[in-house]
Amino acid sequence: MRVKIEYLNVQGDERGCVFEPLEPEALPLQRNAHLVLTQPGCVRGNHYHKQGTEVIVVHGSTLARFRDRQVLHEITVGENQTVRFVIPSEVSHAFKNTGSSTTVMIAFNTVAHDKKKPDVVQDILIER
């Protein structure tokens, strides 16, 4: 699978947690950033990007599913885990909150978002 998967080091205490979603060398390559809060049982993604490489950092209980070269892959993110996925163009991806509280995703893309001509093609990997 061409998706790069990294389990991030999270610093936490009674106030919450802190982690760095991107490595410093990746910052200048990004043209889009967005924060996604997903309610329990809900699905995000179900698409691929024609051009952009997307980095998605997931914090909390999540089923991540990818289709790369027609092969389906699944990764489970635990309730207290934080995982960074680097997803090349043309790799379908979907994320489902499998927990009982809101999950956090921070996403970056190497292509700027264009509402008139989005770099997104729908591909259902997880039914809503």
Backbone as ProteinMPNN parsed JSONL, in Angstrom:
{"seq_chain_A": "MRVKIEYLNVQGDERGCVFEPLEPEALPLQRNAHLVLTQPGCVRGNHYHKQGTEVIVVHGSTLARFRDRQVLHEITVGENQTVRFVIPSEVSHAFKNTGSSTTVMIAFNTVAHDKKKPDVVQDILIER", "coords_chain_A": {"N_chain_A": [[0.846, -1.179, 0.0], [0.513, 2.218, -0.796], [-0.017, 4.235, 0.984], [1.293, 6.091, 3.58], [1.754, 5.383, 6.96], [1.812, 6.638, 10.167], [2.293, 6.472, 13.604], [1.748, 8.878, 15.928], [3.64, 10.704, 18.373], [2.189, 11.688, 21.275], [1.759, 14.224, 23.575], [0.418, 14.471, 26.753], [-1.751, 15.54, 29.441], [-3.729, 16.315, 32.358], [-5.067, 18.426, 31.186], [-5.47, 17.884, 28.524], [-4.269, 17.092, 25.26], [-1.333, 17.368, 23.104], [-0.001, 17.474, 19.833], [2.12, 17.285, 16.941], [0.959, 17.824, 13.805], [2.162, 17.808, 11.252], [5.345, 17.18, 9.717], [8.19, 19.369, 9.811], [9.396, 19.729, 7.218], [7.306, 19.187, 5.502], [5.496, 21.249, 5.676], [5.866, 23.593, 3.854], [4.861, 22.563, 1.461], [2.131, 22.438, 1.48], [-1.154, 23.42, 0.401], [-3.645, 23.647, 1.294], [-5.542, 23.487, 4.265], [-7.507, 21.965, 6.752], [-9.771, 21.49, 9.495], [-11.474, 18.782, 10.883], [-14.243, 17.693, 12.595], [-15.772, 14.869, 13.754], [-18.767, 13.228, 14.37], [-19.909, 10.477, 16.479], [-20.316, 7.403, 14.74], [-20.479, 8.576, 12.229], [-19.335, 9.215, 8.818], [-16.517, 10.236, 6.936], [-14.901, 11.497, 3.981], [-14.673, 9.073, 1.583], [-13.721, 9.288, -1.036], [-11.296, 10.144, -3.619], [-8.338, 11.972, -4.544], [-7.504, 13.548, -7.551], [-5.122, 14.849, -8.166], [-3.822, 15.949, -5.866], [-1.764, 15.284, -2.963], [-2.745, 14.095, 0.102], [-2.563, 14.737, 3.548], [-3.668, 13.334, 6.433], [-4.424, 13.591, 9.769], [-5.532, 11.681, 12.365], [-7.283, 11.641, 15.38], [-8.465, 9.668, 17.815], [-11.099, 7.147, 18.136], [-11.379, 5.403, 15.231], [-12.245, 3.957, 12.103], [-10.273, 3.49, 9.391], [-10.231, 3.357, 5.944], [-8.819, 2.329, 2.876], [-8.438, 2.343, -0.688], [-6.205, 1.138, -2.828], [-4.83, 0.781, -5.873], [-6.858, -1.027, -6.517], [-6.939, -2.697, -4.308], [-8.232, -3.26, -1.128], [-7.69, -1.798, 2.04], [-7.6, -1.755, 5.625], [-7.368, 0.144, 8.586], [-7.338, 0.413, 12.069], [-7.831, 2.957, 14.338], [-7.146, 3.596, 17.637], [-8.939, 4.671, 20.63], [-7.334, 6.416, 22.17], [-5.293, 7.012, 20.439], [-3.192, 8.643, 17.984], [-2.865, 9.109, 14.631], [-1.022, 9.581, 11.647], [-1.756, 9.806, 8.275], [-0.427, 9.654, 5.1], [-1.531, 10.261, 2.044], [-1.334, 9.371, -1.215], [-2.174, 10.83, -4.464], [-5.047, 9.588, -6.21], [-5.611, 7.486, -4.5], [-8.173, 6.064, -2.855], [-10.031, 7.035, 0.046], [-11.557, 6.731, 3.282], [-13.139, 7.521, 6.395], [-14.436, 6.446, 9.458], [-16.048, 7.328, 12.409], [-15.769, 5.362, 15.099], [-16.16, 5.426, 17.76], [-17.472, 6.702, 20.908], [-17.413, 9.378, 21.254], [-16.673, 12.65, 19.874], [-14.44, 12.616, 17.109], [-11.247, 13.889, 16.041], [-9.905, 15.273, 13.133], [-7.212, 16.445, 11.271], [-6.508, 17.902, 8.274], [-4.465, 18.183, 5.374], [-3.568, 19.383, 2.128], [-1.82, 19.142, -0.961], [-2.819, 20.513, -3.063], [-4.611, 23.434, -3.744], [-7.897, 24.141, -2.535], [-10.588, 24.312, -4.754], [-13.64, 25.486, -5.198], [-15.197, 25.57, -7.509], [-14.04, 23.718, -9.183], [-13.344, 21.09, -7.87], [-10.736, 18.911, -6.651], [-11.589, 16.186, -6.397], [-12.894, 12.913, -6.435], [-15.671, 10.946, -6.075], [-15.802, 7.898, -4.238], [-17.149, 5.271, -2.822], [-16.269, 3.803, 0.104], [-16.948, 3.231, 2.689], [-20.099, 2.721, 3.832], [-22.528, 5.17, 4.581]], "CA_chain_A": [[0.0, 0.0, 0.0], [1.305, 3.442, -0.913], [-0.334, 5.158, 2.074], [2.26, 6.076, 4.677], [1.037, 5.392, 8.233], [2.719, 6.953, 11.266], [1.684, 6.665, 14.919], [2.402, 10.071, 16.438], [3.908, 10.879, 19.788], [1.244, 12.654, 21.833], [2.033, 14.655, 24.945], [-0.86, 14.769, 27.369], [-1.93, 15.608, 30.882], [-5.135, 16.509, 32.719], [-5.658, 19.476, 30.349], [-5.716, 17.374, 27.178], [-3.069, 16.598, 24.583], [-0.696, 18.177, 22.071], [0.816, 16.728, 18.879], [2.464, 18.023, 15.731], [0.337, 17.08, 12.708], [3.039, 17.73, 10.081], [6.777, 17.352, 9.892], [8.55, 20.706, 9.308], [9.671, 19.763, 5.775], [6.045, 19.062, 4.757], [4.715, 22.492, 5.764], [5.857, 24.453, 2.663], [4.198, 21.904, 0.327], [0.676, 22.42, 1.651], [-1.935, 24.504, -0.205], [-4.959, 23.623, 1.933], [-5.593, 22.873, 5.595], [-8.836, 22.053, 7.358], [-10.039, 20.723, 10.696], [-12.713, 18.027, 10.735], [-14.758, 17.068, 13.804], [-16.732, 13.867, 13.277], [-19.603, 12.673, 15.426], [-19.943, 9.007, 16.507], [-21.063, 6.713, 13.693], [-20.468, 9.307, 10.964], [-18.277, 8.883, 7.862], [-15.911, 11.324, 6.155], [-14.085, 11.043, 2.855], [-15.316, 8.324, 0.495], [-13.284, 9.904, -2.283], [-9.862, 10.253, -3.846], [-7.921, 13.206, -5.188], [-6.873, 13.285, -8.834], [-3.781, 15.421, -8.221], [-3.209, 16.284, -4.592], [-1.413, 14.366, -1.888], [-3.423, 14.541, 1.315], [-2.095, 14.264, 4.841], [-4.763, 13.384, 7.396], [-4.08, 13.139, 11.109], [-6.748, 11.259, 13.054], [-7.156, 11.453, 16.828], [-9.663, 9.05, 18.379], [-11.593, 5.874, 17.591], [-11.705, 5.568, 13.815], [-11.941, 2.958, 11.085], [-9.748, 4.118, 8.175], [-10.231, 2.394, 4.842], [-8.149, 2.838, 1.68], [-8.393, 1.494, -1.878], [-5.006, 1.48, -3.574], [-4.655, -0.18, -6.977], [-7.977, -1.965, -6.411], [-6.835, -3.51, -3.094], [-8.807, -2.576, 0.03], [-6.913, -1.896, 3.28], [-8.252, -1.159, 6.785], [-6.559, 0.447, 9.771], [-8.151, 0.855, 13.191], [-7.187, 3.906, 15.232], [-7.729, 3.453, 18.964], [-9.523, 5.839, 21.289], [-6.289, 7.324, 22.635], [-4.206, 7.04, 19.457], [-3.142, 9.684, 16.97], [-2.186, 8.501, 13.485], [-0.901, 10.417, 10.451], [-1.834, 9.088, 7.011], [-0.028, 10.429, 3.926], [-2.301, 9.561, 1.02], [-1.029, 9.871, -2.563], [-3.306, 11.009, -5.376], [-5.713, 8.412, -6.769], [-5.859, 6.462, -3.478], [-9.44, 6.353, -2.186], [-9.952, 6.979, 1.498], [-12.762, 7.028, 4.054], [-12.916, 7.428, 7.829], [-15.672, 6.357, 10.236], [-15.89, 7.444, 13.854], [-16.29, 4.127, 15.706], [-16.204, 5.621, 19.196], [-18.659, 7.295, 21.523], [-17.228, 10.825, 21.348], [-16.21, 13.298, 18.644], [-13.046, 12.437, 16.71], [-10.624, 15.063, 15.438], [-9.024, 15.046, 11.999], [-6.598, 17.626, 10.682], [-6.168, 17.486, 6.917], [-3.673, 19.09, 4.542], [-3.488, 18.904, 0.755], [-0.845, 19.863, -1.782], [-3.569, 21.262, -4.071], [-5.561, 24.368, -3.146], [-9.299, 23.793, -2.767], [-11.283, 25.149, -5.729], [-15.055, 25.098, -5.116], [-15.745, 25.428, -8.857], [-13.433, 22.559, -9.826], [-12.642, 20.37, -6.802], [-9.851, 17.789, -6.984], [-12.184, 15.087, -5.628], [-13.746, 11.968, -7.156], [-16.348, 10.1, -5.095], [-15.583, 6.453, -4.255], [-17.72, 4.842, -1.551], [-15.555, 2.722, 0.772], [-17.701, 2.965, 3.9], [-21.474, 3.215, 3.7], [-22.89, 6.164, 5.61]], "C_chain_A": [[0.888, 1.239, 0.0], [1.002, 4.467, 0.169], [0.719, 4.988, 3.172], [1.493, 6.252, 5.985], [2.044, 5.604, 9.354], [1.918, 7.165, 12.55], [2.447, 7.791, 15.602], [2.595, 10.026, 17.947], [3.002, 12.001, 20.3], [1.651, 12.949, 23.269], [0.702, 15.031, 25.581], [-0.787, 14.844, 28.875], [-3.409, 15.874, 31.154], [-5.839, 17.58, 31.883], [-6.065, 18.977, 28.974], [-4.417, 16.885, 26.559], [-2.591, 17.572, 23.519], [0.09, 17.241, 21.157], [1.075, 17.607, 17.675], [1.937, 17.26, 14.532], [1.218, 16.909, 11.47], [4.494, 17.814, 10.507], [7.164, 18.695, 9.275], [8.781, 20.765, 7.796], [8.403, 19.65, 4.922], [5.255, 20.368, 4.732], [4.722, 23.329, 4.487], [5.116, 23.86, 1.462], [2.682, 22.03, 0.357], [0.014, 23.657, 1.045], [-3.347, 24.574, 0.39], [-4.801, 22.979, 3.296], [-7.008, 23.017, 6.121], [-8.947, 21.101, 8.538], [-11.401, 20.071, 10.544], [-13.062, 17.398, 12.083], [-15.876, 16.134, 13.372], [-17.456, 13.233, 14.457], [-19.609, 11.141, 15.362], [-20.834, 8.424, 15.409], [-21.024, 7.378, 12.332], [-19.215, 9.0, 10.142], [-17.814, 10.149, 7.151], [-15.109, 10.709, 5.017], [-14.942, 10.369, 1.802], [-15.004, 8.968, -0.849], [-11.781, 9.701, -2.473], [-9.592, 11.575, -4.533], [-7.172, 12.857, -6.468], [-5.426, 13.754, -8.865], [-3.11, 15.513, -6.861], [-2.833, 15.099, -3.72], [-2.04, 14.931, -0.625], [-2.77, 13.912, 2.531], [-3.265, 14.432, 5.797], [-4.265, 12.809, 8.712], [-5.387, 12.887, 11.845], [-6.436, 11.069, 14.525], [-8.484, 10.907, 17.349], [-10.131, 7.853, 17.579], [-12.1, 6.022, 16.163], [-11.37, 4.301, 13.035], [-11.493, 3.735, 9.854], [-9.684, 3.046, 7.098], [-9.661, 3.077, 3.6], [-8.296, 1.833, 0.548], [-7.215, 1.99, -2.71], [-4.765, 0.39, -4.605], [-5.619, -1.348, -6.828], [-7.898, -2.903, -5.2], [-7.335, -2.674, -1.924], [-7.979, -2.855, 1.274], [-7.691, -1.217, 4.396], [-7.247, -0.975, 7.914], [-7.532, 0.904, 10.847], [-7.308, 1.768, 14.068], [-7.903, 3.802, 16.569], [-8.185, 4.769, 19.568], [-8.469, 6.871, 21.704], [-5.093, 7.39, 21.692], [-4.346, 8.233, 18.52], [-2.283, 9.149, 15.829], [-2.191, 9.482, 12.312], [-0.884, 9.504, 9.235], [-1.399, 10.045, 5.897], [-0.563, 9.654, 2.728], [-1.982, 10.152, -0.357], [-2.295, 10.08, -3.386], [-3.774, 9.648, -5.884], [-5.818, 7.235, -5.798], [-7.126, 6.87, -2.732], [-9.289, 6.2, -0.685], [-11.282, 7.369, 2.126], [-12.451, 6.769, 5.522], [-14.26, 7.41, 8.544], [-15.346, 6.45, 11.718], [-16.564, 6.226, 14.478], [-16.419, 4.249, 17.22], [-17.505, 6.231, 19.672], [-18.517, 8.797, 21.736], [-16.695, 11.351, 20.015], [-14.745, 12.959, 18.368], [-12.563, 13.705, 16.01], [-9.756, 14.599, 14.278], [-8.504, 16.404, 11.538], [-6.1, 17.181, 9.313], [-5.432, 18.599, 6.178], [-3.648, 18.514, 3.133], [-2.517, 19.77, -0.023], [-1.493, 20.66, -2.91], [-4.565, 22.163, -3.352], [-6.991, 23.946, -3.477], [-9.932, 24.813, -3.715], [-12.734, 24.688, -5.75], [-15.668, 24.853, -6.496], [-15.228, 24.174, -9.57], [-12.635, 21.763, -8.792], [-11.849, 19.172, -7.328], [-10.318, 16.542, -6.225], [-13.044, 14.239, -6.56], [-14.35, 11.031, -6.109], [-16.03, 8.624, -5.326], [-16.005, 5.927, -2.879], [-16.964, 3.617, -1.025], [-16.252, 2.291, 2.058], [-19.091, 3.558, 3.724], [-21.794, 4.15, 4.865], [-23.997, 5.681, 6.497]], "O_chain_A": [[1.892, 1.296, 0.711], [1.7, 5.477, 0.264], [0.991, 3.876, 3.624], [0.675, 7.164, 6.109], [3.01, 4.851, 9.483], [0.972, 7.952, 12.572], [3.651, 7.679, 15.831], [1.828, 9.404, 18.683], [3.055, 13.127, 19.805], [1.86, 12.039, 24.072], [-0.057, 15.818, 25.017], [0.113, 14.288, 29.503], [-4.247, 15.678, 30.274], [-7.068, 17.641, 31.867], [-6.916, 19.583, 28.323], [-3.563, 16.329, 27.25], [-3.319, 18.466, 23.089], [0.766, 16.327, 21.63], [0.338, 18.559, 17.418], [2.409, 16.157, 14.254], [1.034, 15.954, 10.716], [4.832, 18.432, 11.516], [6.533, 19.125, 8.31], [8.403, 21.746, 7.155], [8.429, 19.985, 3.738], [4.425, 20.566, 3.844], [3.649, 23.754, 4.058], [4.777, 24.593, 0.533], [2.019, 21.755, -0.643], [0.523, 24.773, 1.147], [-4.14, 25.446, 0.034], [-4.022, 22.04, 3.465], [-7.636, 24.063, 5.958], [-8.307, 20.05, 8.576], [-12.365, 20.715, 10.131], [-12.261, 16.652, 12.646], [-16.82, 16.554, 12.702], [-16.836, 12.766, 15.412], [-19.343, 10.568, 14.306], [-21.951, 8.888, 15.181], [-21.497, 6.792, 11.358], [-18.185, 8.589, 10.675], [-18.617, 11.017, 6.809], [-14.693, 9.553, 5.084], [-15.819, 10.991, 1.202], [-15.886, 9.168, -1.684], [-11.094, 9.16, -1.606], [-10.507, 12.221, -5.043], [-6.311, 11.978, -6.471], [-4.587, 13.131, -9.517], [-1.932, 15.18, -6.733], [-3.489, 14.057, -3.734], [-1.881, 16.114, -0.32], [-2.465, 12.719, 2.548], [-3.793, 15.532, 5.956], [-3.752, 11.691, 8.765], [-6.242, 13.769, 11.937], [-5.453, 10.42, 14.884], [-9.501, 11.6, 17.325], [-9.629, 7.577, 16.49], [-13.113, 6.676, 15.912], [-10.348, 3.658, 13.274], [-12.25, 4.551, 9.329], [-9.148, 1.96, 7.318], [-9.968, 4.232, 3.308], [-8.282, 0.624, 0.777], [-7.225, 3.107, -3.227], [-4.528, -0.768, -4.263], [-5.241, -2.508, -6.993], [-8.716, -3.816, -5.082], [-6.92, -1.529, -1.743], [-7.607, -3.998, 1.54], [-8.369, -0.218, 4.159], [-6.394, -1.828, 8.157], [-8.442, 1.688, 10.578], [-6.21, 1.403, 14.489], [-9.128, 3.907, 16.63], [-7.851, 5.845, 19.072], [-8.704, 8.074, 21.593], [-4.001, 7.781, 22.102], [-5.437, 8.755, 18.292], [-1.124, 8.783, 16.027], [-3.2, 10.122, 12.016], [-0.105, 8.553, 9.166], [-1.955, 11.136, 5.773], [-0.116, 8.546, 2.434], [-2.322, 11.302, -0.633], [-3.359, 9.564, -3.043], [-3.001, 8.694, -5.972], [-6.083, 6.109, -6.22], [-7.152, 7.9, -2.059], [-8.531, 5.36, -0.2], [-12.026, 8.2, 1.604], [-11.622, 5.923, 5.858], [-15.122, 8.247, 8.28], [-14.476, 5.738, 12.219], [-17.783, 6.075, 14.397], [-16.755, 3.273, 17.892], [-18.501, 6.273, 18.949], [-19.394, 9.425, 22.329], [-16.314, 10.575, 19.139], [-13.91, 13.006, 19.27], [-13.349, 14.48, 15.467], [-8.973, 13.658, 14.41], [-9.254, 17.374, 11.433], [-5.36, 16.204, 9.202], [-5.732, 19.782, 6.333], [-3.701, 17.297, 2.958], [-2.402, 20.971, 0.217], [-0.814, 21.393, -3.63], [-5.281, 21.713, -2.457], [-7.26, 23.452, -4.572], [-9.825, 26.022, -3.504], [-13.03, 23.61, -6.265], [-16.561, 24.017, -6.635], [-15.897, 23.634, -10.451], [-11.405, 21.755, -8.824], [-12.231, 18.52, -8.3], [-9.541, 15.92, -5.501], [-13.817, 14.761, -7.364], [-13.622, 10.396, -5.346], [-15.994, 8.158, -6.465], [-15.296, 6.119, -1.892], [-17.01, 2.541, -1.621], [-16.159, 1.134, 2.468], [-19.237, 4.758, 3.492], [-21.365, 3.922, 5.996], [-24.415, 6.397, 7.408]]}, "name": "protein", "num_of_chains": 1, "seq": "MRVKIEYLNVQGDERGCVFEPLEPEALPLQRNAHLVLTQPGCVRGNHYHKQGTEVIVVHGSTLARFRDRQVLHEITVGENQTVRFVIPSEVSHAFKNTGSSTTVMIAFNTVAHDKKKPDVVQDILIER"}
